[in-house]
Amino acid sequence: MATLPFPEPADAAFIRDQDIWRRQIALRPAPSEGAAMIPALKRTFRAEGVPPEWVWMAEVESSLNPEAKSPSGAVGLFQFMPDTAKRFGLKTGFV
């Protein structure tokens, strides 16, 4: 039976950080809009040829809050900066 090596210090730090993240995320309630928003976003992404898994970036970036605004000025579900959104022909909120 093979034995697993002890993790290197960098691996141990990663595992520790991951455990901290899991504990923190477990305490956070699920976004109330998520149940309806995720399927709608996935349909739109598929229709536009975007991998549907990318919808989870909205959860990461804004906790699925379409009114989210960062201190740096990024706004919306995916936290685009207004100039970046404009450059790509995007709007930074629901229309």
Order of alpha helices (4+ residues) and beta strands (2+ residues): alpha-alpha-alpha-alpha
